Amino acid sequence: MVNTKVTLSGLELDNPVIPASGTFGFGYEFAELYDINCLGSIALKGTTREPRFGNPTPRIAECTEGLINSVGLQNPGVDKVISEELPKLAKVFHKPAVANISGFSVEDYVVTCEKLDKEDQIGLLEVNISCPNVHNGGMSFGTDPDSAAEVTRAVKAVTTKPVYMKLSPNVTDIAEIACACKEAGADGISLINTLMGMRISLTTKRPVIANKMGGFSGPAIFPVAVRMVWQVYEATGLPIIGMGGVQSAEDVLELMLAGATAVEVGAANLVDPLASKRIVEDLPAAMERYGFTSLTDMIGGAH
């Protein structure tokens, strides 16, 4: 009998599988397809201080072994997420969820995190610092150690729940950014977010996506995710939620050996709405096949 339970900063999960933010809506949509309580948790759609319509269309471009998206954080804003989306989720999902928070200034992050921190349904705050800093020329918070630390420190000052900083892979030294977050008080790290990508149509001779560039995700980025999870585990020792191209139970085990405590499934949900459920169901057999009896005991086992 294998043990699939893991613990993220005191939050116990039945298994490490979490649908990634932006690929699972606010969760209740998928409850029409299966009992989503089989999942370890759910990372909710990225939430901002104010409502956002998102980027112009087209927003999606297909690629070999992946896709590019430039949705632009479309969401109803934190107040409506709390008043409308969380109550809908509560009817079908009876575990703590992961709130994914984005912002364009430190104040944005502080206000949104402080509000979601008070919600009983939220077990953990995942703070996406891949957003452009409007007060710093548009450079992403997550590409500068000082900016990453500033957001971390500010959010930790107004919250009581675990804070995991979600990092961009579009940097030279991921460990440097992660260490800056750790020193500023982060409880854990989520990585990787999407790589930057682009497609050009041979028919129109123009970029496929209206925004020209977008986030590249899917199985093609999995080796990058494994490498960066490995580096951040070595550098910080913090608990990690690993993600990036996860397609199977075997991918979950590989990321956990690299140092992840839990694993998010992203683009796979867009290809197959039952992907996360399938990975949960396949996990015990995969553990037995490779000789693992407890997931907790194998975290970082490849180091």
C-alpha positions as CSV (number, residue, x, y, z in Angstrom):
1,M,0.0,0.0,0.0
2,V,1.5,3.3,-1.0
3,N,1.1,6.7,0.7
4,T,0.4,9.6,-1.6
5,K,-0.1,12.3,1.1
6,V,2.2,15.3,1.2
7,T,2.3,18.4,3.3
8,L,2.8,22.0,2.1
9,S,3.8,24.3,5.0
10,G,1.3,22.6,7.3
11,L,-1.4,22.1,4.7
12,E,-1.9,18.3,4.2
13,L,-2.9,17.1,0.8
14,D,-4.3,13.6,-0.1
15,N,-2.0,13.7,-3.1
16,P,0.4,16.2,-4.7
17,V,-1.6,16.8,-7.9
18,I,-2.9,20.4,-8.3
19,P,-4.4,21.8,-11.5
20,A,-2.4,24.9,-12.3
21,S,-3.8,28.4,-12.3
22,G,-5.3,29.5,-15.6
23,T,-6.0,26.0,-16.8
24,F,-8.8,25.0,-14.5
25,G,-11.0,28.2,-14.2
26,F,-12.3,28.5,-10.6
27,G,-12.7,24.7,-10.4
28,Y,-16.4,24.3,-10.3
29,E,-16.6,24.1,-14.2
30,F,-14.7,20.8,-14.1
31,A,-17.0,19.4,-11.3
32,E,-19.5,18.8,-14.1
33,L,-17.0,16.2,-15.6
34,Y,-15.8,14.4,-12.4
35,D,-15.5,14.7,-8.6
36,I,-12.8,17.2,-8.3
37,N,-12.3,16.2,-4.6
38,C,-10.0,13.5,-5.8
39,L,-7.4,16.3,-6.4
40,G,-4.8,17.4,-3.8
41,S,-5.9,20.9,-4.2
42,I,-6.8,23.4,-7.0
43,A,-4.9,26.6,-8.0
44,L,-7.6,29.1,-8.8
45,K,-7.6,31.4,-11.9
46,G,-5.2,34.3,-11.5
47,T,-6.8,37.0,-9.5
48,T,-6.1,40.7,-9.6
49,R,-7.2,43.7,-7.5
50,E,-9.5,45.1,-10.2
51,P,-11.4,43.2,-12.9
52,R,-9.5,42.6,-16.1
53,F,-10.9,41.9,-19.6
54,G,-7.6,40.4,-20.7
55,N,-5.6,40.8,-23.9
56,P,-7.1,41.2,-27.5
57,T,-7.8,38.0,-29.5
58,P,-6.4,35.8,-30.9
59,R,-4.8,34.7,-27.6
60,I,-3.8,31.1,-28.3
61,A,-1.2,29.6,-30.7
62,E,-0.5,25.9,-31.1
63,C,3.0,24.6,-31.2
64,T,4.8,21.3,-31.4
65,E,4.6,19.8,-28.0
66,G,2.9,22.8,-26.4
67,L,1.0,26.0,-26.9
68,I,1.4,29.7,-26.5
69,N,-1.2,31.8,-24.6
70,S,-1.6,35.5,-24.0
71,V,-4.9,35.6,-22.1
72,G,-3.8,38.6,-20.0
73,L,-5.1,37.6,-16.6
74,Q,-8.8,37.9,-17.5
75,N,-10.7,37.7,-14.2
76,P,-13.6,39.5,-12.4
77,G,-11.3,41.0,-9.7
78,V,-10.7,39.9,-6.1
79,D,-14.0,41.2,-4.7
80,K,-16.1,39.2,-7.1
81,V,-13.9,36.2,-6.8
82,I,-14.7,36.3,-3.0
83,S,-18.4,37.0,-3.3
84,E,-19.3,34.9,-6.4
85,E,-16.6,32.4,-7.4
86,L,-15.5,31.0,-4.0
87,P,-19.2,30.2,-3.0
88,K,-19.7,28.3,-6.2
89,L,-16.5,26.3,-5.6
90,A,-17.5,25.6,-2.0
91,K,-20.5,23.6,-3.3
92,V,-18.4,21.1,-5.1
93,F,-14.9,21.2,-3.6
94,H,-14.4,20.5,0.1
95,K,-10.7,21.1,0.5
96,P,-8.5,24.2,0.9
97,A,-7.7,25.8,-2.5
98,V,-4.6,27.7,-3.7
99,A,-5.3,31.4,-4.4
100,N,-3.2,32.6,-7.4
101,I,-2.6,36.4,-7.1
102,S,-1.2,38.8,-9.7
103,G,-0.6,42.5,-9.6
104,F,1.1,45.4,-11.3
105,S,2.3,47.2,-8.2
106,V,3.3,46.2,-4.8
107,E,0.1,47.7,-3.4
108,D,-1.9,45.6,-5.8
109,Y,-0.4,42.4,-4.4
110,V,-0.8,43.6,-0.8
111,V,-4.5,44.5,-1.2
112,T,-5.4,41.3,-3.1
113,C,-3.4,39.0,-0.8
114,E,-4.8,40.5,2.4
115,K,-8.4,40.0,1.2
116,L,-7.9,36.4,0.1
117,D,-5.9,35.5,3.2
118,K,-9.1,36.0,5.2
119,E,-11.1,33.4,3.3
120,D,-11.5,30.1,5.0
121,Q,-11.5,28.2,1.6
122,I,-8.0,29.4,0.8
123,G,-5.2,27.3,2.3
124,L,-2.2,28.8,0.5
125,L,-1.4,32.0,-1.4
126,E,0.5,31.6,-4.7
127,V,1.9,35.0,-5.6
128,N,2.6,35.3,-9.3
129,I,5.5,37.8,-9.8
130,S,5.8,37.3,-13.5
131,C,3.7,40.4,-14.0
132,P,5.1,43.8,-15.4
133,N,5.9,46.3,-12.7
134,V,4.2,49.5,-13.9
135,H,6.3,51.6,-11.6
136,N,9.6,50.2,-12.9
137,G,9.4,50.5,-16.7
138,G,7.4,47.3,-17.2
139,M,10.1,44.9,-16.0
140,S,8.6,41.8,-14.4
141,F,8.8,41.7,-10.6
142,G,10.2,38.2,-10.9
143,T,13.2,39.0,-13.0
144,D,14.8,41.2,-10.4
145,P,15.8,39.9,-7.0
146,D,15.2,43.2,-5.2
147,S,11.7,43.5,-6.7
148,A,10.9,39.9,-5.9
149,A,12.0,40.4,-2.3
150,E,10.0,43.6,-2.0
151,V,6.7,41.9,-3.1
152,T,7.4,38.9,-0.8
153,R,8.1,41.1,2.2
154,A,5.0,43.3,1.6
155,V,2.7,40.3,1.2
156,K,4.0,38.5,4.2
157,A,3.4,41.6,6.4
158,V,-0.4,41.4,5.8
159,T,-1.0,37.6,5.6
160,T,-1.1,34.6,8.0
161,K,-1.3,31.8,5.5
162,P,1.6,30.2,3.7
163,V,3.0,32.4,0.8
164,Y,4.5,30.7,-2.2
165,M,6.2,32.9,-4.7
166,K,5.6,31.8,-8.3
167,L,8.7,32.5,-10.4
168,S,9.3,33.2,-14.0
169,P,11.8,31.0,-15.8
170,N,12.7,33.9,-18.1
171,V,15.8,34.8,-16.0
172,T,19.5,34.1,-16.0
173,D,19.7,32.7,-12.5
174,I,16.5,31.3,-11.0
175,A,18.3,30.4,-7.7
176,E,19.2,34.0,-7.1
177,I,15.5,35.1,-7.4
178,A,14.4,32.2,-5.2
179,C,17.0,33.0,-2.5
180,A,15.8,36.7,-2.5
181,C,12.3,35.5,-1.9
182,K,13.4,33.1,0.9
183,E,15.3,35.9,2.7
184,A,12.2,38.1,2.5
185,G,10.2,35.5,4.2
186,A,8.6,33.3,1.5
187,D,7.2,30.0,2.9
188,G,7.8,28.2,-0.4
189,I,8.3,28.6,-4.2
190,S,6.2,27.7,-7.2
191,L,7.9,27.2,-10.5
192,I,8.1,27.3,-13.4
193,N,5.7,29.8,-15.0
194,T,5.6,29.9,-18.8
195,L,8.6,30.6,-21.1
196,M,8.2,33.4,-23.6
197,G,7.3,32.2,-27.1
198,M,6.0,33.4,-30.4
199,R,4.5,32.0,-33.7
200,I,4.2,33.7,-37.1
201,S,1.6,32.8,-39.6
202,L,3.0,31.9,-43.1
203,T,-0.4,32.9,-44.6
204,T,-0.7,36.4,-43.1
205,K,3.0,36.9,-42.5
206,R,2.1,38.3,-39.1
207,P,2.3,37.1,-35.5
208,V,-0.4,34.6,-34.7
209,I,-1.2,36.1,-31.3
210,A,-2.6,39.7,-31.2
211,N,-0.1,40.5,-28.4
212,K,2.7,39.1,-30.6
213,M,4.3,37.1,-27.8
214,G,2.9,34.9,-25.0
215,G,3.6,32.2,-22.5
216,F,4.9,28.9,-23.9
217,S,3.7,25.8,-22.0
218,G,3.3,22.1,-22.5
219,P,5.5,19.0,-22.5
220,A,8.4,20.8,-24.4
221,I,9.2,22.8,-21.3
222,F,9.3,19.9,-18.8
223,P,13.1,19.5,-18.8
224,V,13.5,23.2,-18.0
225,A,11.1,22.8,-15.1
226,V,13.0,19.8,-13.7
227,R,16.3,21.7,-14.0
228,M,14.9,24.8,-12.2
229,V,13.1,22.9,-9.5
230,W,16.4,21.0,-8.8
231,Q,18.4,24.3,-8.6
232,V,15.9,26.0,-6.3
233,Y,15.7,23.0,-4.0
234,E,19.5,23.0,-3.8
235,A,19.7,26.7,-3.2
236,T,16.9,27.3,-0.7
237,G,15.7,24.1,0.9
238,L,12.2,25.6,0.8
239,P,9.1,23.5,-0.1
240,I,8.4,23.8,-3.9
241,I,5.3,23.4,-6.0
242,G,6.7,22.2,-9.3
243,M,5.1,22.7,-12.7
244,G,5.8,23.0,-16.4
245,G,4.8,20.5,-19.0
246,V,3.5,17.8,-16.6
247,Q,1.6,15.1,-18.5
248,S,1.8,12.0,-16.4
249,A,2.2,10.4,-13.0
250,E,5.8,9.6,-14.0
251,D,6.4,13.4,-14.6
252,V,5.0,14.0,-11.0
253,L,7.5,11.5,-9.6
254,E,10.4,13.1,-11.6
255,L,9.7,16.6,-10.4
256,M,9.4,15.3,-6.8
257,L,12.8,13.6,-7.0
258,A,14.1,17.0,-8.2
259,G,12.7,18.6,-5.1
260,A,9.0,19.4,-5.5
261,T,6.6,18.6,-2.7
262,A,3.5,19.1,-4.9
263,V,3.1,19.3,-8.6
264,E,0.7,21.5,-10.7
265,V,-0.7,20.3,-14.0
266,G,-1.3,23.0,-16.5
267,A,-1.5,22.8,-20.3
268,A,-2.5,19.1,-20.1
269,N,-5.9,20.2,-18.7
270,L,-6.5,22.2,-21.9
271,V,-5.8,19.2,-24.1
272,D,-7.7,16.7,-21.9
273,P,-10.1,18.0,-19.3
274,L,-9.6,14.7,-17.4
275,A,-5.8,14.9,-17.3
276,S,-5.5,15.8,-13.6
277,K,-7.9,13.0,-12.6
278,R,-6.0,10.5,-14.7
279,I,-2.7,11.5,-13.1
280,V,-4.1,11.1,-9.6
281,E,-5.5,7.6,-10.5
282,D,-2.2,6.5,-12.1
283,L,0.0,7.7,-9.3
284,P,-0.2,4.7,-6.9
285,A,0.7,2.2,-9.7
286,A,3.5,4.4,-10.9
287,M,4.9,4.6,-7.3
288,E,4.8,0.8,-7.0
289,R,6.4,0.3,-10.4
290,Y,9.4,2.4,-9.4
291,G,9.6,1.2,-5.8
292,F,8.3,4.2,-3.9
293,T,6.1,3.6,-0.9
294,S,5.8,7.2,0.4
295,L,5.8,10.4,-1.6
296,T,7.0,12.4,1.4
297,D,10.1,10.2,1.7
298,M,11.1,10.7,-2.0
299,I,11.0,14.5,-2.1
300,G,14.4,15.7,-3.3
301,G,15.6,12.1,-3.5
302,A,17.7,12.6,-6.6
303,H,20.1,15.0,-4.8
